[in-house]
Amino acid sequence: METSFENLISSYIDHNVGVSKDFLTEDLAHNLRNNILKLYKEQLLKTAGIGRLDTFVKNKEIRSDVIYWLDKKNNNPHELAFFEHIENFILYLNKECYTGITGYEFHYALYKPNTFYKRHLDQFQDVNNRQFSMITYLNLNWKEGDGGELMIYNKETSLAIRPTNRKTIFFKSNELEHEVLKTNEMRLSITGWLRRD
């Protein structure tokens, strides 16, 4: 467990984008994948929006995924295991890097074929409590040509990340613009933010 945490942090320090190829166990990734597919089948995922409060809008020209917020009140054992893992990572991150993270929020994100999320920052204009963005992918056998890459724009360079199973990405929410390129296959992830409230 600490190895995947250290991989995420050290690659973030070196490149401004942390990457761990095995942040989740195979078993937990499998169960979370089944969760999101069950929610999708039951039509419980909702069209995602942009902005917050008075500025919240749904605009499929900018963002066309569907989401479902994870919540401890759901009492789902696999989501609870995911939260425990995130809490252990936060303890490690605060101890090693003095980040002062006090909370988190995560949702499932499902991109159907031909959907995308245009270039953006993960920080609201009027609130700066989101400190780090984290995305964990739940896609089996993702291959070249499936699309759905995460494009991260870092100063003069850009980085294309394939959404392969169990891979987690970690970066500062207010620094790096990014987008999800159009996907050709159903693309599954858990996306969220580590907060300092």
TORKOL-4160 file (C-alpha; in steps of 0.2 Angstrom, whole numbers, padded with zeros to 4 digits, m for minus):
197
<pt num="1" X="0000" Y="0000" Z="0000"/>
<pt num="2" X="0013" Y="0013" Z="0005"/>
<pt num="3" X="0023" Y="0009" Z="m0011"/>
<pt num="4" X="0008" Y="0014" Z="m0022"/>
<pt num="5" X="0006" Y="0030" Z="m0011"/>
<pt num="6" X="0025" Y="0034" Z="m0013"/>
<pt num="7" X="0024" Y="0031" Z="m0032"/>
<pt num="8" X="0010" Y="0044" Z="m0033"/>
<pt num="9" X="0018" Y="0057" Z="m0022"/>
<pt num="10" X="0036" Y="0055" Z="m0029"/>
<pt num="11" X="0030" Y="0056" Z="m0047"/>
<pt num="12" X="0019" Y="0071" Z="m0043"/>
<pt num="13" X="0035" Y="0080" Z="m0035"/>
<pt num="14" X="0045" Y="0076" Z="m0051"/>
<pt num="15" X="0032" Y="0080" Z="m0064"/>
<pt num="16" X="0018" Y="0089" Z="m0057"/>
<pt num="17" X="0007" Y="0074" Z="m0061"/>
<pt num="18" X="0007" Y="0059" Z="m0050"/>
<pt num="19" X="0004" Y="0042" Z="m0057"/>
<pt num="20" X="0002" Y="0025" Z="m0049"/>
<pt num="21" X="m0002" Y="0010" Z="m0060"/>
<pt num="22" X="m0009" Y="0000" Z="m0045"/>
<pt num="23" X="m0017" Y="0012" Z="m0033"/>
<pt num="24" X="m0031" Y="0000" Z="m0030"/>
<pt num="25" X="m0031" Y="m0019" Z="m0028"/>
<pt num="26" X="m0038" Y="m0030" Z="m0042"/>
<pt num="27" X="m0052" Y="m0035" Z="m0030"/>
<pt num="28" X="m0057" Y="m0018" Z="m0025"/>
<pt num="29" X="m0056" Y="m0011" Z="m0043"/>
<pt num="30" X="m0067" Y="m0026" Z="m0049"/>
<pt num="31" X="m0080" Y="m0023" Z="m0036"/>
<pt num="32" X="m0081" Y="m0004" Z="m0039"/>
<pt num="33" X="m0082" Y="m0007" Z="m0058"/>
<pt num="34" X="m0097" Y="m0019" Z="m0054"/>
<pt num="35" X="m0105" Y="m0005" Z="m0043"/>
<pt num="36" X="m0104" Y="0009" Z="m0057"/>
<pt num="37" X="m0111" Y="m0003" Z="m0070"/>
<pt num="38" X="m0125" Y="m0008" Z="m0059"/>
<pt num="39" X="m0129" Y="0010" Z="m0055"/>
<pt num="40" X="m0129" Y="0013" Z="m0074"/>
<pt num="41" X="m0140" Y="m0001" Z="m0078"/>
<pt num="42" X="m0152" Y="0005" Z="m0064"/>
<pt num="43" X="m0152" Y="0023" Z="m0072"/>
<pt num="44" X="m0145" Y="0031" Z="m0056"/>
<pt num="45" X="m0131" Y="0040" Z="m0064"/>
<pt num="46" X="m0135" Y="0058" Z="m0068"/>
<pt num="47" X="m0129" Y="0071" Z="m0081"/>
<pt num="48" X="m0114" Y="0080" Z="m0075"/>
<pt num="49" X="m0114" Y="0099" Z="m0074"/>
<pt num="50" X="m0101" Y="0113" Z="m0072"/>
<pt num="51" X="m0100" Y="0127" Z="m0059"/>
<pt num="52" X="m0108" Y="0127" Z="m0042"/>
<pt num="53" X="m0124" Y="0135" Z="m0034"/>
<pt num="54" X="m0130" Y="0150" Z="m0044"/>
<pt num="55" X="m0117" Y="0146" Z="m0058"/>
<pt num="56" X="m0121" Y="0127" Z="m0060"/>
<pt num="57" X="m0127" Y="0122" Z="m0078"/>
<pt num="58" X="m0128" Y="0107" Z="m0088"/>
<pt num="59" X="m0119" Y="0109" Z="m0105"/>
<pt num="60" X="m0116" Y="0094" Z="m0115"/>
<pt num="61" X="m0106" Y="0104" Z="m0127"/>
<pt num="62" X="m0093" Y="0105" Z="m0113"/>
<pt num="63" X="m0095" Y="0090" Z="m0103"/>
<pt num="64" X="m0106" Y="0074" Z="m0107"/>
<pt num="65" X="m0102" Y="0061" Z="m0094"/>
<pt num="66" X="m0114" Y="0055" Z="m0081"/>
<pt num="67" X="m0110" Y="0053" Z="m0063"/>
<pt num="68" X="m0115" Y="0047" Z="m0046"/>
<pt num="69" X="m0108" Y="0054" Z="m0029"/>
<pt num="70" X="m0100" Y="0041" Z="m0017"/>
<pt num="71" X="m0106" Y="0043" Z="0001"/>
<pt num="72" X="m0103" Y="0034" Z="0017"/>
<pt num="73" X="m0122" Y="0035" Z="0020"/>
<pt num="74" X="m0124" Y="0022" Z="0005"/>
<pt num="75" X="m0116" Y="0009" Z="0016"/>
<pt num="76" X="m0109" Y="0000" Z="0001"/>
<pt num="77" X="m0094" Y="m0011" Z="0008"/>
<pt num="78" X="m0084" Y="m0007" Z="m0008"/>
<pt num="79" X="m0086" Y="0011" Z="m0007"/>
<pt num="80" X="m0082" Y="0011" Z="0011"/>
<pt num="81" X="m0066" Y="0001" Z="0007"/>
<pt num="82" X="m0062" Y="0014" Z="m0006"/>
<pt num="83" X="m0064" Y="0028" Z="0007"/>
<pt num="84" X="m0053" Y="0019" Z="0020"/>
<pt num="85" X="m0040" Y="0018" Z="0006"/>
<pt num="86" X="m0041" Y="0037" Z="0003"/>
<pt num="87" X="m0041" Y="0041" Z="0021"/>
<pt num="88" X="m0025" Y="0031" Z="0023"/>
<pt num="89" X="m0017" Y="0040" Z="0008"/>
<pt num="90" X="m0022" Y="0057" Z="0016"/>
<pt num="91" X="m0013" Y="0052" Z="0032"/>
<pt num="92" X="0002" Y="0047" Z="0022"/>
<pt num="93" X="0002" Y="0063" Z="0011"/>
<pt num="94" X="m0001" Y="0075" Z="0026"/>
<pt num="95" X="0013" Y="0066" Z="0036"/>
<pt num="96" X="0026" Y="0066" Z="0021"/>
<pt num="97" X="0021" Y="0083" Z="0013"/>
<pt num="98" X="0012" Y="0093" Z="0026"/>
<pt num="99" X="m0002" Y="0097" Z="0015"/>
<pt num="100" X="m0015" Y="0099" Z="0028"/>
<pt num="101" X="m0029" Y="0090" Z="0019"/>
<pt num="102" X="m0045" Y="0089" Z="0029"/>
<pt num="103" X="m0058" Y="0081" Z="0018"/>
<pt num="104" X="m0062" Y="0073" Z="0001"/>
<pt num="105" X="m0076" Y="0071" Z="m0011"/>
<pt num="106" X="m0078" Y="0058" Z="m0025"/>
<pt num="107" X="m0090" Y="0052" Z="m0038"/>
<pt num="108" X="m0091" Y="0038" Z="m0051"/>
<pt num="109" X="m0089" Y="0045" Z="m0069"/>
<pt num="110" X="m0095" Y="0036" Z="m0084"/>
<pt num="111" X="m0092" Y="0041" Z="m0102"/>
<pt num="112" X="m0102" Y="0033" Z="m0115"/>
<pt num="113" X="m0095" Y="0032" Z="m0133"/>
<pt num="114" X="m0093" Y="0049" Z="m0141"/>
<pt num="115" X="m0093" Y="0058" Z="m0125"/>
<pt num="116" X="m0079" Y="0070" Z="m0118"/>
<pt num="117" X="m0075" Y="0084" Z="m0106"/>
<pt num="118" X="m0067" Y="0100" Z="m0113"/>
<pt num="119" X="m0052" Y="0108" Z="m0106"/>
<pt num="120" X="m0054" Y="0115" Z="m0089"/>
<pt num="121" X="m0047" Y="0118" Z="m0071"/>
<pt num="122" X="m0054" Y="0108" Z="m0056"/>
<pt num="123" X="m0056" Y="0124" Z="m0045"/>
<pt num="124" X="m0071" Y="0135" Z="m0044"/>
<pt num="125" X="m0069" Y="0154" Z="m0046"/>
<pt num="126" X="m0076" Y="0158" Z="m0029"/>
<pt num="127" X="m0070" Y="0144" Z="m0018"/>
<pt num="128" X="m0052" Y="0137" Z="m0017"/>
<pt num="129" X="m0054" Y="0122" Z="m0005"/>
<pt num="130" X="m0050" Y="0109" Z="m0018"/>
<pt num="131" X="m0032" Y="0106" Z="m0017"/>
<pt num="132" X="m0028" Y="0090" Z="m0027"/>
<pt num="133" X="m0038" Y="0081" Z="m0040"/>
<pt num="134" X="m0038" Y="0062" Z="m0041"/>
<pt num="135" X="m0044" Y="0050" Z="m0054"/>
<pt num="136" X="m0044" Y="0031" Z="m0053"/>
<pt num="137" X="m0048" Y="0021" Z="m0068"/>
<pt num="138" X="m0059" Y="0005" Z="m0069"/>
<pt num="139" X="m0057" Y="0000" Z="m0087"/>
<pt num="140" X="m0052" Y="m0018" Z="m0092"/>
<pt num="141" X="m0042" Y="m0021" Z="m0107"/>
<pt num="142" X="m0041" Y="m0003" Z="m0113"/>
<pt num="143" X="m0031" Y="m0002" Z="m0129"/>
<pt num="144" X="m0024" Y="0010" Z="m0142"/>
<pt num="145" X="m0039" Y="0018" Z="m0152"/>
<pt num="146" X="m0051" Y="0017" Z="m0138"/>
<pt num="147" X="m0049" Y="0035" Z="m0135"/>
<pt num="148" X="m0054" Y="0044" Z="m0119"/>
<pt num="149" X="m0036" Y="0049" Z="m0114"/>
<pt num="150" X="m0034" Y="0062" Z="m0101"/>
<pt num="151" X="m0024" Y="0076" Z="m0108"/>
<pt num="152" X="m0015" Y="0087" Z="m0095"/>
<pt num="153" X="m0008" Y="0103" Z="m0100"/>
<pt num="154" X="0008" Y="0107" Z="m0090"/>
<pt num="155" X="0016" Y="0124" Z="m0095"/>
<pt num="156" X="0022" Y="0122" Z="m0113"/>
<pt num="157" X="0020" Y="0103" Z="m0113"/>
<pt num="158" X="0005" Y="0091" Z="m0113"/>
<pt num="159" X="0003" Y="0073" Z="m0107"/>
<pt num="160" X="m0009" Y="0060" Z="m0113"/>
<pt num="161" X="m0014" Y="0047" Z="m0101"/>
<pt num="162" X="m0023" Y="0031" Z="m0106"/>
<pt num="163" X="m0037" Y="0027" Z="m0093"/>
<pt num="164" X="m0031" Y="0009" Z="m0089"/>
<pt num="165" X="m0038" Y="m0001" Z="m0075"/>
<pt num="166" X="m0032" Y="0003" Z="m0057"/>
<pt num="167" X="m0021" Y="0018" Z="m0063"/>
<pt num="168" X="m0023" Y="0034" Z="m0052"/>
<pt num="169" X="m0018" Y="0051" Z="m0057"/>
<pt num="170" X="m0015" Y="0065" Z="m0044"/>
<pt num="171" X="m0012" Y="0084" Z="m0047"/>
<pt num="172" X="m0015" Y="0101" Z="m0040"/>
<pt num="173" X="m0033" Y="0106" Z="m0044"/>
<pt num="174" X="m0029" Y="0125" Z="m0047"/>
<pt num="175" X="m0014" Y="0123" Z="m0058"/>
<pt num="176" X="m0016" Y="0111" Z="m0072"/>
<pt num="177" X="m0029" Y="0112" Z="m0085"/>
<pt num="178" X="m0035" Y="0096" Z="m0092"/>
<pt num="179" X="m0048" Y="0087" Z="m0103"/>
<pt num="180" X="m0055" Y="0070" Z="m0107"/>
<pt num="181" X="m0054" Y="0067" Z="m0126"/>
<pt num="182" X="m0069" Y="0059" Z="m0135"/>
<pt num="183" X="m0070" Y="0041" Z="m0130"/>
<pt num="184" X="m0074" Y="0027" Z="m0142"/>
<pt num="185" X="m0078" Y="0014" Z="m0128"/>
<pt num="186" X="m0087" Y="0015" Z="m0112"/>
<pt num="187" X="m0075" Y="0024" Z="m0100"/>
<pt num="188" X="m0076" Y="0021" Z="m0081"/>
<pt num="189" X="m0068" Y="0030" Z="m0067"/>
<pt num="190" X="m0069" Y="0037" Z="m0049"/>
<pt num="191" X="m0065" Y="0056" Z="m0049"/>
<pt num="192" X="m0063" Y="0067" Z="m0034"/>
<pt num="193" X="m0054" Y="0080" Z="m0024"/>
<pt num="194" X="m0044" Y="0081" Z="m0008"/>
<pt num="195" X="m0050" Y="0096" Z="0001"/>
<pt num="196" X="m0043" Y="0109" Z="0014"/>
<pt num="197" X="m0058" Y="0116" Z="0022"/>
